[in-house]
């Protein structure tokens, strides 16, 4: 995606330092404005085979100046982001490229000098079994996860749709099948206290 910014009220393309109206950046996967300041957060995904690496860059508007730091995220893609009510903190929902593993990254920004601190936490990890025959109804295949701020930003709500993997045994073969009725929704609440995330 190419990101182009227009200025109101005449809706002309925002010019660069050479007074040329050109796009701000391209190959953007996702982007969002900071809620209470003139900064843009741009998310770029680089895919090579099954590997996904993500870079997050920041731009000040209307100067179009790229901020002097980036956030690299190795082997993860950003599925969604949600801003804290304070407008200075964002939670990113991440997912690994191969074996599905969901985690969150909480990024706190200091908008005075535009620095940041971040912390990451695993919220949903895949069920691992050395033997498919050992799987039980407790084994879970999560296929859709979302996060939200709750309680005025003191908590993070994690919701996940899941499939129960129901084993079907036979004398001729043994396979793990997904039951047509084996769908459910699980919800977890995490409390944010300082630098820790506690369930």
C-alpha positions in Angstrom: 0.0 0.0 0.0 1.3 3.5 -0.9 0.6 6.1 1.8 -0.4 9.5 0.5 -1.3 12.5 2.8 -3.5 15.4 1.7 -3.7 18.7 3.4 -7.0 20.4 4.3 -8.8 22.5 3.2 -7.6 22.5 -0.4 -6.8 18.7 -0.3 -3.4 19.0 -2.0 -0.8 16.4 -1.6 1.5 17.1 1.4 4.8 18.3 -0.1 8.3 17.1 0.9 11.4 19.3 1.7 11.8 19.9 -2.0 8.3 21.2 -2.3 7.2 18.2 -4.4 3.9 16.4 -3.8 5.0 12.8 -3.5 3.7 9.8 -1.4 5.0 9.6 2.1 6.0 6.0 1.9 5.0 2.7 0.2 4.8 -1.0 0.9 2.9 -0.2 4.1 0.9 -3.1 5.5 -1.0 -1.2 8.2 -0.8 2.4 9.6 -2.4 4.4 12.3 -2.4 8.0 13.6 -1.4 8.6 17.2 -4.6 9.6 18.9 -3.4 12.9 20.4 -0.4 13.9 18.3 0.8 14.4 14.8 2.7 11.2 14.4 2.0 8.2 12.1 2.9 4.6 12.9 3.6 2.6 9.8 3.9 -1.2 9.8 5.8 -3.0 7.1 5.9 -6.8 6.6 8.7 -8.5 4.7 7.9 -12.1 3.6 10.5 -14.5 2.5 9.2 -18.0 2.0 7.4 -18.7 5.3 9.4 -16.2 7.2 7.7 -12.9 8.2 9.7 -10.0 9.6 8.0 -6.8 10.6 9.4 -3.2 10.9 7.5 -0.4 12.6 8.5 3.2 11.6 7.2 6.5 12.7 6.7 9.8 10.8 6.0 13.4 12.1 3.3 15.2 10.1 3.4 17.7 8.5 7.2 17.8 8.4 7.2 14.2 6.9 10.3 13.6 9.0 11.0 9.9 9.7 11.7 9.5 13.4 15.2 8.2 14.4 14.2 4.8 15.6 12.3 1.8 14.4 10.8 -1.3 16.1 11.9 -4.5 14.5 9.8 -7.6 15.2 11.4 -10.9 14.0 9.3 -13.8 12.7 6.0 -12.2 13.7 3.3 -10.3 11.9 1.1 -7.6 13.5 -2.5 -8.7 13.3 -4.0 -5.7 15.1 -3.3 -2.7 17.3 -5.3 -0.9 19.9 -4.5 2.5 21.6 -4.7 2.9 25.3 -7.1 5.7 26.5 -4.0 7.8 27.4 -3.1 8.1 23.7 0.6 7.3 24.5 0.5 3.5 24.8 -0.4 0.9 22.1 -0.9 -2.9 22.4 0.1 -4.9 19.4 -1.3 -8.4 18.8 1.5 -10.6 17.2 1.4 -14.0 15.6 4.3 -16.2 14.6 4.6 -17.3 11.0 4.8 -21.1 11.3 3.4 -22.7 14.4 0.6 -20.3 15.6 1.7 -18.6 18.7 0.0 -15.3 19.8 1.7 -12.7 21.9 1.2 -9.1 22.7 3.7 -6.2 22.7 2.9 -3.1 24.9 4.7 0.0 23.7 4.8 3.2 25.8 5.8 6.4 24.0 7.4 9.5 25.5 6.1 12.1 23.1 8.3 14.9 24.5 11.5 13.4 23.0 9.8 10.5 21.1 11.4 7.6 22.8 9.7 4.3 23.8 9.8 1.3 26.1 8.2 -2.0 25.2 7.4 -5.3 26.8 6.2 -8.5 25.2 4.1 -11.4 26.7 2.9 -14.7 25.3 -0.8 -15.0 25.7 -1.7 -18.1 23.7 0.8 -20.9 22.9 0.0 -23.9 20.7 -0.7 -27.3 22.0 2.3 -29.6 21.3 2.2 -33.3 21.2 4.8 -35.8 20.1 2.1 -38.3 19.1 -1.1 -37.4 17.4 -2.8 -40.3 19.2 -2.2 -38.6 22.5 -4.4 -35.6 21.7 -7.5 -35.3 23.7 -10.5 -33.0 23.8 -8.4 -30.6 25.9 -6.1 -30.1 22.9 -7.0 -26.7 21.4 -6.4 -25.2 17.9 -6.8 -21.5 18.2 -7.6 -19.8 14.9 -8.7 -16.3 15.7 -7.5 -14.1 18.5 -8.2 -10.4 19.4 -7.2 -8.0 22.2 -8.9 -5.0 23.7 -8.2 -2.5 26.5 -10.7 -2.8 29.3 -11.4 -1.1 32.7 -10.2 2.3 31.5 -6.9 0.8 30.3 -6.0 -1.1 33.5 -6.7 -4.5 31.9 -6.2 -6.3 28.6 -9.0 -8.5 27.4 -7.9 -11.4 25.2 -10.6 -13.3 23.3 -9.8 -16.4 21.2 -12.0 -18.7 19.1 -10.9 -22.2 19.2 -11.5 -25.7 17.8 -11.4 -28.8 19.9 -9.3 -31.5 18.3 -11.3 -34.7 18.7 -9.4 -37.9 18.2 -11.1 -40.6 16.2 -9.6 -44.0 16.7 -9.9 -47.0 14.3 -8.2 -50.4 14.0 -7.2 -49.5 10.4 -6.0 -45.9 11.0 -5.9 -43.2 13.6 -6.5 -39.6 12.7 -7.2 -36.4 14.5 -10.4 -34.8 13.2 -12.0 -31.5 13.8 -15.5 -32.0 15.1 -18.2 -29.9 13.2 -19.5 -28.9 16.6 -16.1 -28.5 18.2 -16.1 -24.7 18.1 -16.1 -22.4 21.2 -14.9 -19.1 22.5 -12.5 -18.5 25.3 -11.9 -15.2 27.0 -9.0 -14.3 29.3 -8.5 -11.1 31.3 -5.0 -9.8 32.0 -4.2 -7.0 34.5 -1.5 -4.6 33.6 0.5 -3.6 36.7 3.7 -1.7 36.1 6.0 -3.8 33.9 4.2 -7.1 34.5 1.2 -8.8 33.0 -0.7 -11.0 35.4 -3.7 -13.1 34.8 
